[in-house]
Amino acid sequence: MITLALVFFPVLLAFAWAKESAWNGQTPSGTNTPGPFRPYYVPPGAKSYDSSSPLIHFTGSWFDSFNNMYVATTLRWTDEKGAAARMTFVGTGIEWFGGLDRSHGIAAVFIDGKKVQEIDTWSNVSRKQQRIFWTFNLPYGKHTIKVRNLGKGRVDSPVIDIDAFVVTEGHTTLPQTLDLSNAAPQPGEIWSFASQTQWTLQQKGVTGVSAMQLTVISDTHVLIIDKVEHNPLSIGGHPAWAALFNLRTHAVRPLKVESNSFCAGGTFLSNGTLINVGGNPVVGGYTSAADFGDLDGLQAVRIFEPCPSASAAHCNIYEDHSRIRMASPRWYNTVIRISDGSAMIVGGSKKGGWMNNETVNNPTIEYWPPKSIHNSIGLPIHLPFLVRTLNANLFPIVFSLPDDRIFMAANQDAIIYDWRTNQERPLPRIPNECRVTYPMAAAGLLLPLSPEDGYTAEILLCGGSTIDDKKPGYEISSQDSASSQCSRLLLTDQGIAAGWVVEQMPEARHMPDAVLLPTGEVLIVNGAGTGISGYGNVIDQVGQSNADHPVLTPVLYDPTAPAGQRFSSEGMRSSAIPRMYHSVATLTPNGDIMVAGSNPNLDRSEVKYGTEYRVEWVGPPYMKKNRPLVHKPPKALLYGQNLTLSVKFPSSTAKARNIKVALMDLGFVTHAVHANSRLVYLSSSLVSDGHSLQITGPPRPAVYPPGPGWIYVIVDNVPSVGFQVMVGNGDGPPVDHTAWDNLLKMTAVDQYEASKKMKGKKKGSMSTT
């Protein structure tokens, strides 16, 4: 029997609850009073069912409450043990929204009859319209969610409530008859292929926040950073925009970020500290971003200290803009680690937008920690290259070279920059009018470095677009073709004189991710066959996407194969998940490739090319083979140091002829830029006992800048699981206190926000006269 009662002043508010502070002083539009944020959100393409919906069936005693703090002003609650709410829906995901406070207790959530989670809805702070449970990993079809009051908690007769269910309708399934030669896993399915010659593709896990930025921080976790938006993962009563994803269990832990990290860059420093810099201002209007309590991110330097703990329980992001910030605002900047272990921050725009232009361009570099180099005393240094390359020069492709200079590519041009002398050396223009940086993003890599040729550097650029960057958005279409061009340039005098060598990928794509494998090959994934990066800017948008025709099949590039034989998709599995703008991919310590993200939308969306949270795992054929095993690996590697590794070689390769040791930086990945991605083959030799390898550290910091790295032992093209080492002595980069003090003295905190407030005051003053 169901008992319903009407309660206009709900029992849930009978106590004097603890109050939340205002969100950093931000206020909702149209008012001067800060208000509480409520995470309830119905993305385009999803559907909400409030507690009064006849599709929700209640058993036991439930009570109705009415208040404008509830979804559709109504909420249903129960304090009866065993009382339950059930709803059947068609889709791939569902969210449960309700209240949290000190009268609440523990609920069990069942999906299709199976208990999936117990959730404690107790909170010391009273919060309404909170996302209590969510799942987006269901196979498309009919499902049932059931929420039951377990009658357990910190109080007698604990309450649970239902404010609303939000259903993600998702995608349709494949036909019943499947051709496994081209099939791909559908949402919620996990397929594996055991052939020793074929690649595998698995879809498993969800990120909780959209994976715009990603980097591997340990053998157990990757750090994911997004922009401020309505992600399902919550922290402190509002959606999170950063999280730690467990590589082993696929559990997700939200992280608190103070500022808007939209389109930031990042790098590790020489002591293992990660910095994430730049971003976007506080965004108002219909995104409701001000409600999240975020700060201006344009000058932000977010600090993530080394966190090797398997639980990641104490890993956090730290910000203090009053004393830790950049000298100038930057959106879409690229960050690399250089030979002294510090960060070089390159380019960007002075505020968020789309295509760069001379009004907002930031054609400078700066360093973190700040330097006094070239009389800058911590302030930005002008870089003419970033003026010449307007408009399409955001997220420039930048790599530290083994001769201690810097390679940069932007738009159609490239240079070698000597950061010690502040000199630019022009390189040949990228052929065929191909643009390679945002919003015509290509993938760029520094190809593997080897002692056999003296660590000679060679650059690979793949994809991009020939769209004219002077065209306005209304003359650009989502159907304009991308480029299939790959260009290589050997950075020797002879190679530069010869110019770029051009090859063609099997399919055109822009926004691809190029992932170095320990074997020296390159896996190219993600991207679109037409259009341009971004959302809401061009004609023929698909949903909000500026791009269309997602490229679903990866391709392997072997830089050592003969020309014309370097690309192959043999044995590859095509994905069913479009991965275009705001997608990422990275090599993992295990040796497979994690693929995540895609969100060409202003805010979370479930329309075509909506916000993607599912994770895929691409497994090279070596994952199914017997692999080398390194016993008790070292944790540090000094320059030129000889170390002995104890290795268990696969029995099938007891007489192996090809043994290599790869030292790798897995990079900081965002917007097709794999900053710091690097593979250095170390000098190595087999010890006479047949079970050990002697390896030698890089000869100098320019070959591998000091900081964290991963070592893989490769035997006959089969790598071991990677282990993490600190390259160098582990000290932090040099700190120039004079430069730091001058930066703080000469720059304002969050100067973009300050300038907006000043303009607002002037406008208000003018209107009264």
CORTA-V122243 format. One record per residue. N is the residue number from 0. RES is the residue in one small letter. SS is DSSP state (a for helix, b for strand, c for the rest). PSI is psi in radians with two decimals (999 if undefined). D_LAST is the distance of its C-alpha to the last C-alpha in whole Angstrom. Layout:
N;RES;SS;PSI;D_LAST
N;RES;SS;PSI;D_LAST
This chain:
0;m;c;2.46;69
1;i;b;2.21;65
2;t;b;2.19;63
3;l;b;2.43;60
4;a;b;2.57;58
5;l;b;2.12;54
6;v;b;1.87;52
7;f;c;-0.42;49
8;f;c;1.55;48
9;p;c;2.55;50
10;v;a;-0.48;52
11;l;a;-0.39;51
12;l;a;0.36;48
13;a;c;-0.32;50
14;f;c;2.82;50
15;a;c;1.72;47
16;w;c;2.79;46
17;a;b;2.49;45
18;k;c;2.52;41
19;e;c;2.54;39
20;s;c;2.78;37
21;a;c;2.71;33
22;w;c;1.52;33
23;n;c;0.50;32
24;g;c;0.01;29
25;q;c;2.59;28
26;t;c;2.56;27
27;p;c;2.71;28
28;s;c;2.38;25
29;g;c;0.13;23
30;t;c;2.75;24
31;n;c;0.06;23
32;t;c;2.09;27
33;p;c;2.43;29
34;g;c;2.82;32
35;p;c;2.52;36
36;f;c;2.47;37
37;r;c;2.11;40
38;p;c;-0.14;42
39;y;c;2.24;43
40;y;c;2.37;42
41;v;c;1.79;44
42;p;c;2.68;44
43;p;b;2.30;44
44;g;c;-0.18;48
45;a;b;2.99;49
46;k;b;2.40;49
47;s;b;2.49;48
48;y;b;1.88;51
49;d;b;3.06;49
50;s;c;-0.27;52
51;s;c;-0.03;53
52;s;c;2.35;54
53;p;c;-0.20;58
54;l;c;-0.21;58
55;i;b;2.15;58
56;h;b;2.28;61
57;f;b;2.42;62
58;t;b;2.48;65
59;g;b;-2.93;65
60;s;b;2.08;63
61;w;b;2.66;59
62;f;b;2.43;57
63;d;b;2.38;53
64;s;b;2.58;50
65;f;b;2.22;47
66;n;c;2.56;43
67;n;c;-0.07;40
68;m;c;-0.15;41
69;y;c;2.76;44
70;v;a;2.20;44
71;a;a;0.47;44
72;t;a;0.23;44
73;t;b;2.58;47
74;l;b;2.55;50
75;r;b;2.30;53
76;w;b;2.81;55
77;t;b;2.57;58
78;d;c;0.30;60
79;e;c;2.21;64
80;k;c;2.28;66
81;g;c;-0.24;67
82;a;c;2.50;64
83;a;b;2.73;63
84;a;b;2.37;60
85;r;b;2.46;61
86;m;b;2.32;60
87;t;b;2.37;61
88;f;b;2.86;59
89;v;b;2.17;60
90;g;b;-2.84;58
91;t;c;-0.07;58
92;g;b;2.81;56
93;i;b;2.58;54
94;e;b;2.47;52
95;w;b;2.14;52
96;f;b;2.46;49
97;g;b;-2.84;49
98;g;b;2.77;48
99;l;b;2.35;49
100;d;b;-2.99;50
101;r;c;-0.02;52
102;s;c;-0.11;54
103;h;b;2.83;55
104;g;c;-2.65;58
105;i;b;2.32;60
106;a;b;2.60;60
107;a;b;2.40;62
108;v;b;2.25;61
109;f;b;2.38;64
110;i;b;2.10;63
111;d;c;0.72;66
112;g;c;-0.09;68
113;k;b;2.24;68
114;k;b;2.17;66
115;v;b;-0.35;64
116;q;b;2.56;62
117;e;b;2.31;61
118;i;b;2.23;58
119;d;b;2.01;57
120;t;c;0.22;54
121;w;b;2.48;54
122;s;c;2.46;50
123;n;c;-0.35;49
124;v;b;2.31;46
125;s;c;2.14;45
126;r;b;2.44;44
127;k;b;2.76;44
128;q;b;0.75;44
129;q;b;2.51;46
130;r;b;1.92;48
131;i;b;-0.63;51
132;f;b;2.59;54
133;w;b;2.60;53
134;t;b;2.38;56
135;f;c;0.41;55
136;n;c;0.46;59
137;l;c;2.54;61
138;p;c;2.48;63
139;y;c;2.30;62
140;g;b;-2.85;63
141;k;b;2.30;64
142;h;b;2.85;63
143;t;b;2.27;63
144;i;b;2.45;61
145;k;b;2.30;62
146;v;b;2.17;60
147;r;b;2.37;63
148;n;b;2.05;62
149;l;b;-0.11;65
150;g;b;0.38;64
151;k;b;2.66;64
152;g;c;-2.82;61
153;r;c;-0.06;60
154;v;c;2.84;60
155;d;c;2.56;63
156;s;c;1.02;62
157;p;c;2.62;59
158;v;b;2.55;57
159;i;b;2.75;56
160;d;b;2.82;54
161;i;b;2.04;53
162;d;c;-0.77;49
163;a;b;2.71;50
164;f;b;2.39;52
165;v;b;2.15;50
166;v;b;2.24;53
167;t;b;1.99;52
168;e;c;-0.55;54
169;g;c;-2.56;55
170;h;c;2.74;58
171;t;c;2.81;61
172;t;c;2.96;64
173;l;c;2.83;67
174;p;c;2.83;70
175;q;c;-0.62;73
176;t;c;2.09;75
177;l;c;2.37;73
178;d;c;1.83;74
179;l;c;-0.22;74
180;s;c;-0.41;74
181;n;c;0.03;70
182;a;c;2.80;69
183;a;c;2.66;66
184;p;c;2.43;66
185;q;c;2.94;64
186;p;c;2.21;61
187;g;c;-0.22;63
188;e;c;2.62;66
189;i;c;1.94;68
190;w;c;2.49;70
191;s;c;2.60;72
192;f;c;2.12;75
193;a;c;-0.05;77
194;s;c;2.42;79
195;q;c;-0.15;79
196;t;c;-0.08;78
197;q;c;2.67;75
198;w;c;2.72;71
199;t;b;2.73;70
200;l;b;2.16;67
201;q;b;2.49;66
202;q;b;1.97;63
203;k;b;2.21;62
204;g;b;2.75;60
205;v;b;2.64;56
206;t;c;-0.35;53
207;g;c;-0.67;51
208;v;c;2.59;48
209;s;c;2.32;47
210;a;c;1.35;49
211;m;c;-0.70;47
212;q;b;2.48;48
213;l;b;2.46;51
214;t;b;2.54;54
215;v;b;2.19;57
216;i;c;-0.32;57
217;s;c;-3.13;60
218;d;c;-0.08;64
219;t;c;-0.30;62
220;h;b;2.59;58
221;v;b;2.60;56
222;l;b;2.26;52
223;i;b;2.31;50
224;i;b;2.39;46
225;d;c;-3.00;44
226;k;c;2.98;40
227;v;c;2.01;38
228;e;c;3.13;39
229;h;c;1.08;41
230;n;c;2.66;45
231;p;c;-0.48;47
232;l;c;2.29;48
233;s;b;2.73;46
234;i;b;2.29;46
235;g;c;0.48;44
236;g;c;0.06;43
237;h;b;2.82;41
238;p;b;2.48;43
239;a;c;2.69;44
240;w;c;0.41;43
241;a;b;2.66;46
242;a;b;2.79;50
243;l;b;2.24;53
244;f;b;2.19;56
245;n;b;2.08;59
246;l;c;-0.40;62
247;r;c;-0.78;65
248;t;c;-0.26;64
249;h;c;0.28;60
250;a;c;2.66;59
251;v;b;2.30;55
252;r;b;2.11;53
253;p;b;2.63;49
254;l;c;2.54;47
255;k;c;2.23;44
256;v;c;2.32;42
257;e;c;-0.66;38
258;s;b;2.91;36
259;n;c;1.94;36
260;s;c;0.32;39
261;f;c;2.06;39
262;c;c;0.71;40
263;a;c;2.94;41
264;g;b;2.99;44
265;g;b;2.79;47
266;t;b;2.72;50
267;f;b;2.58;53
268;l;c;3.12;53
269;s;c;-0.34;57
270;n;c;0.11;57
271;g;c;-0.11;56
272;t;c;2.36;53
273;l;b;2.31;50
274;i;b;2.45;47
275;n;b;2.05;45
276;v;b;2.57;41
277;g;c;-2.98;38
278;g;c;-2.49;37
279;n;c;2.77;34
280;p;c;3.05;30
281;v;c;2.19;30
282;v;c;2.18;30
283;g;c;-2.70;28
284;g;a;-2.61;28
285;y;a;-0.10;31
286;t;a;-0.27;33
287;s;c;0.42;32
288;a;a;-0.52;33
289;a;a;-0.50;30
290;d;a;-0.34;33
291;f;a;-0.27;35
292;g;c;0.33;34
293;d;c;2.68;34
294;l;b;2.90;32
295;d;c;2.19;31
296;g;c;0.02;35
297;l;c;-0.61;34
298;q;c;0.13;35
299;a;b;2.47;37
300;v;b;1.83;41
301;r;b;2.31;43
302;i;b;2.23;46
303;f;b;1.88;49
304;e;c;2.76;52
305;p;c;2.37;56
306;c;c;1.32;57
307;p;c;-0.10;61
308;s;c;2.35;61
309;a;c;-0.49;63
310;s;c;-0.40;61
311;a;c;0.45;58
312;a;c;-0.49;57
313;h;c;0.36;55
314;c;c;2.26;53
315;n;c;2.84;49
316;i;b;2.32;46
317;y;b;2.40;44
318;e;c;2.50;41
319;d;c;1.61;39
320;h;c;-0.31;36
321;s;c;-0.44;35
322;r;c;-0.16;39
323;i;c;1.82;40
324;r;b;2.92;38
325;m;c;2.87;38
326;a;c;-0.46;36
327;s;c;2.73;34
328;p;c;2.47;33
329;r;c;2.21;36
330;w;b;2.25;37
331;y;c;0.80;40
332;n;c;2.71;42
333;t;b;2.44;45
334;v;b;2.28;47
335;i;b;2.77;51
336;r;b;2.32;53
337;i;c;-3.09;54
338;s;c;-0.32;58
339;d;c;0.13;56
340;g;c;-0.01;55
341;s;c;3.08;52
342;a;b;2.39;49
343;m;b;2.19;48
344;i;b;2.14;44
345;v;b;2.13;44
346;g;c;-2.65;41
347;g;c;-3.05;39
348;s;b;2.67;35
349;k;c;-0.16;32
350;k;c;2.90;31
351;g;c;2.72;32
352;g;c;-2.15;33
353;w;c;-1.76;36
354;m;c;2.41;37
355;n;c;2.79;36
356;n;c;2.98;35
357;e;c;-0.37;34
358;t;c;-0.69;30
359;v;c;-0.06;31
360;n;b;2.46;35
361;n;c;1.44;36
362;p;c;1.01;39
363;t;b;2.91;40
364;i;b;2.71;43
365;e;b;2.96;43
366;y;b;2.65;45
367;w;b;2.17;46
368;p;c;2.75;47
369;p;c;2.60;45
370;k;c;2.81;47
371;s;c;0.25;47
372;i;a;2.48;48
373;h;a;0.68;47
374;n;a;0.40;45
375;s;c;-0.48;43
376;i;c;0.87;43
377;g;c;-0.08;42
378;l;c;2.90;39
379;p;c;2.65;39
380;i;b;2.20;42
381;h;b;2.40;41
382;l;c;1.79;43
383;p;c;-0.54;44
384;f;a;-0.65;46
385;l;a;-0.08;43
386;v;a;-0.79;41
387;r;a;-0.46;44
388;t;c;0.13;44
389;l;c;2.53;41
390;n;c;-0.56;40
391;a;c;1.24;43
392;n;c;0.34;43
393;l;b;2.71;42
394;f;c;1.06;44
395;p;c;2.64;46
396;i;b;2.07;50
397;v;b;2.33;51
398;f;b;2.45;55
399;s;b;2.24;56
400;l;c;2.75;59
401;p;c;-0.14;62
402;d;c;0.20;62
403;d;c;0.23;59
404;r;c;-3.13;57
405;i;b;2.24;54
406;f;b;2.36;54
407;m;b;2.40;51
408;a;b;2.41;51
409;a;b;2.40;48
410;n;c;-2.02;47
411;q;c;0.17;50
412;d;b;2.88;51
413;a;b;2.66;52
414;i;b;2.90;53
415;i;b;2.19;55
416;y;b;2.22;53
417;d;b;1.81;54
418;w;c;-0.34;52
419;r;c;-0.50;54
420;t;c;-0.11;53
421;n;c;0.75;50
422;q;b;2.45;52
423;e;b;2.40;52
424;r;b;1.96;55
425;p;b;2.52;54
426;l;c;2.87;57
427;p;c;2.53;58
428;r;c;2.52;55
429;i;c;2.28;56
430;p;a;2.80;58
431;n;a;0.55;57
432;e;a;0.49;53
433;c;c;2.18;53
434;r;b;2.49;50
435;v;c;0.02;50
436;t;c;2.84;47
437;y;b;2.35;44
438;p;c;0.42;44
439;m;c;0.89;47
440;a;c;2.24;49
441;a;b;2.97;52
442;a;b;2.42;54
443;g;b;2.42;55
444;l;b;2.57;58
445;l;b;2.01;60
446;l;c;2.82;64
447;p;c;2.44;66
448;l;b;2.43;67
449;s;b;2.49;71
450;p;a;-0.36;73
451;e;a;-0.53;75
452;d;a;0.42;73
453;g;c;0.49;71
454;y;c;0.80;68
455;t;c;2.29;67
456;a;c;2.45;64
457;e;b;2.39;63
458;i;b;2.45;60
459;l;b;2.23;60
460;l;b;2.18;57
461;c;b;2.26;58
462;g;b;-2.80;56
463;g;c;-2.65;52
464;s;b;2.69;51
465;t;c;0.20;51
466;i;c;2.42;48
467;d;c;2.11;46
468;d;c;0.01;43
469;k;c;-0.13;41
470;k;c;2.50;41
471;p;c;2.83;38
472;g;a;-0.57;39
473;y;a;-0.04;39
474;e;a;0.08;42
475;i;c;2.42;44
476;s;b;2.62;46
477;s;c;-0.17;47
478;q;c;0.00;51
479;d;c;2.36;51
480;s;b;2.49;54
481;a;c;3.13;54
482;s;c;2.52;56
483;s;c;0.14;59
484;q;b;2.35;60
485;c;b;2.35;61
486;s;b;2.38;61
487;r;b;2.45;62
488;l;b;2.10;62
489;l;b;2.15;65
490;l;c;0.95;63
491;t;c;2.88;66
492;d;a;-0.73;66
493;q;a;-0.74;69
494;g;a;-0.69;67
495;i;a;-0.70;63
496;a;a;-0.60;65
497;a;a;-0.48;67
498;g;c;-3.07;63
499;w;c;2.41;62
500;v;b;2.17;65
501;v;b;2.35;64
502;e;b;2.97;65
503;q;b;2.25;64
504;m;c;2.76;63
505;p;c;-0.54;65
506;e;c;2.50;62
507;a;c;2.51;58
508;r;c;2.50;56
509;h;b;2.85;52
510;m;c;0.59;51
511;p;c;2.82;55
512;d;b;2.25;56
513;a;b;2.04;58
514;v;b;2.08;60
515;l;b;2.33;63
516;l;c;2.71;66
517;p;c;-0.42;68
518;t;c;-0.16;71
519;g;c;-0.13;69
520;e;c;2.93;68
521;v;b;2.17;64
522;l;b;2.15;64
523;i;b;2.09;61
524;v;b;2.97;59
525;n;c;3.09;56
526;g;c;3.04;54
527;a;b;2.62;53
528;g;b;-0.30;55
529;t;b;2.88;52
530;g;b;-2.60;48
531;i;b;2.80;46
532;s;b;2.72;45
533;g;b;-2.99;42
534;y;b;2.55;41
535;g;c;0.37;38
536;n;c;-0.36;38
537;v;c;3.10;41
538;i;b;2.84;43
539;d;c;0.61;46
540;q;c;2.57;44
541;v;b;1.85;47
542;g;c;-2.08;45
543;q;c;-0.05;42
544;s;b;2.36;45
545;n;b;-0.11;44
546;a;b;2.84;48
547;d;b;3.09;51
548;h;b;1.15;55
549;p;b;2.47;55
550;v;c;2.01;58
551;l;c;-0.19;60
552;t;c;2.15;63
553;p;c;2.83;63
554;v;b;2.44;65
555;l;b;2.33;67
556;y;b;2.17;67
557;d;c;1.82;70
558;p;c;-0.26;69
559;t;c;-0.15;72
560;a;c;2.80;74
561;p;c;2.60;75
562;a;c;2.40;72
563;g;c;-0.17;72
564;q;c;0.37;73
565;r;c;-0.37;70
566;f;b;2.42;69
567;s;b;2.43;70
568;s;c;0.36;69
569;e;c;2.25;73
570;g;c;0.02;73
571;m;c;2.60;69
572;r;c;2.30;68
573;s;c;2.41;65
574;s;c;2.77;62
575;a;c;0.04;61
576;i;c;2.03;57
577;p;c;2.31;55
578;r;c;1.74;53
579;m;c;-2.07;51
580;y;c;2.37;47
581;h;c;0.68;47
582;s;b;2.78;51
583;v;b;2.81;53
584;a;b;2.51;56
585;t;b;2.57;58
586;l;b;2.47;62
587;t;c;2.86;63
588;p;c;-0.53;65
589;n;c;-0.36;68
590;g;c;-0.13;68
591;d;c;-3.13;66
592;i;b;2.16;63
593;m;b;2.23;60
594;v;b;2.25;58
595;a;b;3.01;54
596;g;b;-3.04;51
597;s;c;2.00;49
598;n;c;1.26;46
599;p;c;1.06;44
600;n;c;2.60;42
601;l;c;-0.70;38
602;d;c;3.00;39
603;r;c;2.35;43
604;s;b;2.67;45
605;e;c;0.23;48
606;v;c;-3.12;48
607;k;c;2.35;50
608;y;c;0.78;49
609;g;c;-2.97;48
610;t;c;2.18;47
611;e;c;2.19;51
612;y;c;-0.22;52
613;r;b;2.58;56
614;v;b;2.41;58
615;e;b;2.71;61
616;w;b;2.05;63
617;v;b;2.15;65
618;g;b;1.98;68
619;p;c;2.78;70
620;p;a;-0.50;74
621;y;a;-0.30;75
622;m;a;-0.39;73
623;k;a;0.07;77
624;k;c;2.88;79
625;n;c;2.23;80
626;r;c;2.61;78
627;p;c;2.65;79
628;l;b;2.16;78
629;v;b;2.17;77
630;h;b;2.37;78
631;k;c;1.09;76
632;p;c;2.64;74
633;p;c;2.79;72
634;k;c;-0.14;69
635;a;b;2.68;68
636;l;b;2.03;69
637;l;c;2.82;69
638;y;c;2.23;69
639;g;c;0.07;72
640;q;c;2.41;74
641;n;b;2.23;77
642;l;b;2.64;77
643;t;b;2.19;79
644;l;b;2.33;78
645;s;b;2.04;81
646;v;b;2.28;81
647;k;b;1.93;83
648;f;c;2.55;83
649;p;c;2.45;84
650;s;a;-0.54;87
651;s;a;-0.19;87
652;t;a;0.61;86
653;a;c;-0.49;88
654;k;c;0.72;89
655;a;c;2.43;86
656;r;c;-0.25;85
657;n;c;1.74;81
658;i;b;2.22;80
659;k;b;2.73;76
660;v;b;2.09;73
661;a;b;2.21;70
662;l;b;2.13;67
663;m;b;2.47;64
664;d;b;2.12;60
665;l;c;-0.11;59
666;g;c;2.90;55
667;f;b;2.06;52
668;v;b;2.23;51
669;t;b;2.46;48
670;h;c;0.73;47
671;a;c;-0.06;51
672;v;b;2.15;50
673;h;b;1.31;53
674;a;b;2.34;52
675;n;c;-0.02;55
676;s;c;2.28;58
677;r;b;2.46;61
678;l;b;2.07;65
679;v;b;2.05;67
680;y;b;2.23;71
681;l;c;2.60;72
682;s;b;2.31;76
683;s;b;2.73;78
684;s;b;2.56;82
685;l;b;2.20;84
686;v;c;2.69;86
687;s;c;-0.40;90
688;d;c;-0.18;90
689;g;c;0.00;88
690;h;c;0.12;86
691;s;b;2.67;83
692;l;b;2.35;81
693;q;b;2.22;80
694;i;b;2.71;76
695;t;b;2.28;75
696;g;c;2.85;71
697;p;c;2.60;69
698;p;c;-0.42;70
699;r;c;2.79;66
700;p;c;-0.47;62
701;a;c;-0.49;61
702;v;c;-0.75;64
703;y;c;1.83;62
704;p;c;2.48;59
705;p;c;2.42;60
706;g;b;-3.00;59
707;p;b;2.62;60
708;g;b;3.05;62
709;w;b;2.35;65
710;i;b;2.26;69
711;y;b;2.32;71
712;v;b;2.16;74
713;i;b;2.14;75
714;v;b;2.04;79
715;d;c;0.85;80
716;n;c;0.28;76
717;v;b;1.99;76
718;p;b;2.68;74
719;s;c;3.02;74
720;v;c;2.45;71
721;g;c;2.58;69
722;f;b;2.56;68
723;q;b;2.40;65
724;v;b;2.72;66
725;m;b;2.04;64
726;v;b;2.21;64
727;g;c;-2.96;64
728;n;c;-0.01;64
729;g;c;0.03;61
730;d;c;2.72;59
731;g;c;2.89;55
732;p;c;2.80;54
733;p;c;2.44;53
734;v;c;2.11;50
735;d;c;1.72;49
736;h;a;-0.56;47
737;t;a;-0.78;45
738;a;a;-0.73;44
739;w;a;-0.81;43
740;d;a;-0.68;41
741;n;a;-0.67;39
742;l;a;-0.83;38
743;l;a;-0.59;36
744;k;a;-0.68;35
745;m;a;-0.10;34
746;t;c;2.70;32
747;a;c;2.70;30
748;v;c;2.22;31
749;d;c;1.01;30
750;q;a;-0.48;27
751;y;a;-0.79;26
752;e;a;-0.68;25
753;a;a;-0.69;23
754;s;a;-0.61;22
755;k;a;-0.75;21
756;k;a;-0.66;19
757;m;a;-0.72;17
758;k;a;-0.68;16
759;g;a;-0.71;15
760;k;a;-0.75;13
761;k;a;-0.72;11
762;k;a;-0.72;10
763;g;a;-0.67;9
764;s;a;-0.72;7
765;m;a;-0.61;5
766;s;a;-0.29;6
767;t;c;-0.06;4
768;t;c;999;0
